[in-house]
């Protein structure tokens, strides 16, 4: 797997991908990959969409670093070899954050006065493209305001969280709009009734919020976010506690991930290194300064944590096939911090495999990167079976006491920030 990942991260054209695919051995099972290539152009996106999403400053965020996506699995290779062409089923899914879910509700309710020109233009583009819509990001974002340890039915949910129910209902109506009629005559026609939209919303909410399986899933996502919060507290503790250079601070962060977090956050650590090197380079971290008002410090870090965890949630959703075999997520958000984080991650591609799971591909080989920066990290020891087992034990302990650990670590950070 390491060789396959390495050569895919270096691929610039389809031939490079095919050569890298030779390193897929017999232990792989039903493997697929999506890779961004410098020297390649596909016809999966319209010119208008490419211009809007990748070259204009707006509220669309692509999970991938570019529109030049190349798709590969064994079936595609066989089809190209025997027929010379291939039909690749793709699901272009748009995810919404809470703000855009509200904008679409305004649109559906004909409350256009509450939509700015940018939001209206974006919604018009949605109606002109053949997208699927994914509400899980919105539902996950709003799970922060729901007691996941409490059992409740749909009637209770609608009473207490009617805003979420109404937004999902309106999203269902929006999804049903006759796009051809809108394209041709700019007329809105819903192909389902409000009652049908409400039934669909109830079914989705039942699955996610009201079922034991759904709450288990949300609790796991909540734990991941809290682990990210713990990681970020570690980043800030290390940054503000000394004037050591970035090379020494990143070694401390690796030790912190090992002994406190129990998870190796690879891409996030690269962002932290850039922060250690030049504080002003990571704008989202500028909210934390020495001698700041720390009364709402944990709330600030939790908000940053959500932005850092969001791409991992998108990856979690990508593990499961939807309408097509390849899932390409886009996110609509006005959150500047979230936009910055996804751009910082700069994802080149992904590999999906039944045996190995879901693995993002970075353009940067982290081992080479840190070695070139003369960072003294012993990767052989850090990724030994013994160390990986230790991190797993640490992570499982955190499941039982994560809130207490975060409070203790945050209090230590407050002391550091208030010291002269």
Residue pairs with C-beta under 8 A, 6 or more apart in sequence:
1 28
1 356
1 359
3 23
4 20
4 21
4 23
4 24
4 351
5 351
5 359
5 361
6 365
7 16
7 19
7 20
7 23
8 17
8 20
8 33
8 35
8 348
8 349
8 351
8 361
9 348
9 349
9 361
9 362
9 363
9 364
9 365
10 16
10 20
11 17
11 20
11 35
11 37
12 37
12 38
12 39
13 37
13 38
13 39
13 40
14 37
14 40
14 70
16 37
17 33
17 35
17 37
17 70
17 72
18 72
18 77
21 33
21 72
21 77
24 31
27 355
28 353
28 355
28 356
29 353
29 354
29 355
30 73
30 353
30 354
31 73
31 74
31 351
31 352
31 353
31 354
32 71
32 72
32 73
32 325
32 326
32 351
32 352
32 353
33 71
33 72
33 73
33 349
33 350
33 351
33 352
33 361
34 64
34 69
34 70
34 71
34 326
34 328
34 349
34 350
35 69
35 70
35 72
35 348
35 349
35 361
36 64
36 65
36 66
36 68
36 69
36 70
36 347
36 348
36 349
37 68
37 69
37 70
38 68
40 68
40 70
41 68
42 67
42 68
42 69
42 70
44 69
44 88
44 90
44 92
45 53
45 67
45 92
46 129
48 125
48 128
49 125
49 129
50 67
52 58
52 60
52 125
53 60
53 62
53 67
53 330
54 62
54 66
54 67
58 118
58 121
58 122
59 100
59 118
59 119
59 122
59 332
59 333
59 334
60 122
60 330
60 331
60 332
61 330
61 331
61 332
61 333
61 338
61 339
61 342
61 343
62 330
63 311
63 314
63 315
63 318
63 328
63 329
63 330
63 331
63 342
63 347
64 328
64 347
64 348
64 349
65 346
65 347
65 348
65 363
69 328
71 88
71 90
71 326
73 325
76 86
76 88
79 85
79 86
79 87
80 86
88 324
88 325
88 326
89 323
89 324
89 325
89 326
90 324
90 325
90 326
90 327
90 328
91 132
91 321
91 322
91 323
91 324
91 326
91 327
91 328
92 129
92 130
92 131
92 132
92 328
92 330
93 131
93 132
93 133
93 134
93 322
93 327
93 328
93 329
93 330
94 126
94 131
94 132
94 133
94 134
94 329
94 330
94 331
94 332
95 134
95 135
95 136
95 137
95 138
95 314
95 317
95 329
95 330
95 331
95 332
96 104
96 133
96 135
96 137
96 138
96 171
96 331
96 332
97 137
97 138
97 141
97 331
97 332
97 333
97 334
97 335
97 338
98 138
98 141
98 142
99 333
99 334
99 335
100 119
100 122
100 332
100 333
100 334
101 135
101 138
101 167
101 170
101 171
102 167
103 114
103 115
103 119
103 123
104 123
104 167
104 170
104 171
104 174
105 166
105 167
105 170
105 171
106 112
106 114
106 115
107 115
107 120
107 123
107 174
108 170
108 173
108 174
109 170
112 120
115 123
122 332
127 177
127 179
127 182
127 183
128 179
128 182
128 183
130 179
132 322
132 323
133 171
133 174
133 175
134 317
134 322
134 329
135 168
135 171
135 204
136 208
136 317
137 310
137 313
137 314
137 317
137 331
138 167
138 168
138 171
139 164
139 168
139 204
139 205
139 208
139 209
140 218
140 221
140 313
141 306
142 161
142 164
143 209
143 218
143 221
143 222
144 222
144 306
145 161
146 161
146 209
146 218
148 215
148 218
148 219
148 222
152 160
152 209
152 210
153 210
154 202
154 205
154 206
154 210
157 164
157 165
157 205
157 209
157 210
158 165
158 202
164 205
165 198
165 201
165 202
165 205
168 201
168 204
168 205
169 194
169 197
169 198
169 200
169 201
170 197
171 201
172 192
172 196
172 197
172 198
172 200
172 201
173 190
173 192
173 194
173 197
176 190
176 191
176 192
176 197
177 188
177 189
177 190
177 191
178 189
178 190
178 191
181 187
181 188
181 189
182 188
182 189
190 197
192 200
206 214
207 213
207 214
208 214
208 217
208 218
209 215
209 218
221 313
221 316
223 398
223 399
223 402
224 309
224 312
224 313
225 302
225 305
225 306
225 309
226 305
226 402
226 403
226 406
227 261
227 262
227 263
227 395
227 398
227 402
228 265
228 268
228 305
228 308
228 309
228 312
229 298
229 301
229 302
229 305
229 406
230 260
230 261
230 398
230 402
230 405
230 406
230 409
231 256
231 257
231 261
231 263
231 265
231 268
232 301
232 304
232 305
232 308
233 301
233 406
233 409
233 410
233 413
234 253
234 256
234 257
234 260
234 261
234 409
235 253
235 272
235 275
235 285
236 285
236 288
236 301
236 413
236 416
236 417
237 256
237 409
237 412
237 413
237 416
238 249
238 252
238 253
238 256
238 276
239 249
239 275
239 276
239 279
240 288
240 290
240 413
240 416
240 417
241 416
242 249
244 252
245 276
246 273
246 276
246 277
246 373
247 373
247 374
247 375
247 376
249 273
249 276
250 269
250 272
250 273
250 276
250 370
250 375
250 377
251 375
251 376
251 377
253 269
253 272
253 273
254 269
254 377
254 382
257 263
257 264
257 265
257 269
257 391
258 264
258 382
258 387
258 390
258 391
258 394
259 394
260 394
260 405
260 409
261 394
261 395
261 398
262 391
262 392
262 393
262 394
262 395
262 396
262 397
262 398
263 391
263 395
264 382
264 391
266 362
266 366
267 344
267 345
267 360
267 362
268 308
269 366
270 364
270 366
270 369
271 282
271 341
271 344
271 345
273 370
273 373
273 375
274 281
274 282
274 344
275 281
275 282
275 285
279 285
279 286
280 286
282 340
282 344
283 336
283 337
283 340
284 304
284 307
284 337
284 340
284 341
285 304
287 300
287 304
288 297
288 300
288 301
288 417
289 417
290 417
291 417
291 418
292 417
294 414
294 417
294 418
297 410
297 413
297 414
297 417
298 406
298 407
298 410
301 410
303 337
304 337
306 338
307 335
307 337
307 338
307 340
307 341
308 341
310 331
310 338
310 341
310 342
311 341
311 342
311 345
311 347
314 329
314 331
315 350
315 358
315 360
316 358
317 327
317 329
318 327
318 329
318 350
318 352
318 358
319 352
319 357
319 358
320 327
321 327
331 338
331 342
333 339
345 362
346 362
346 363
346 364
347 360
347 361
347 362
348 361
348 362
348 363
349 360
349 361
350 358
350 359
350 360
350 361
351 358
351 359
351 361
352 358
352 359
353 359
367 379
370 377
381 387
398 405
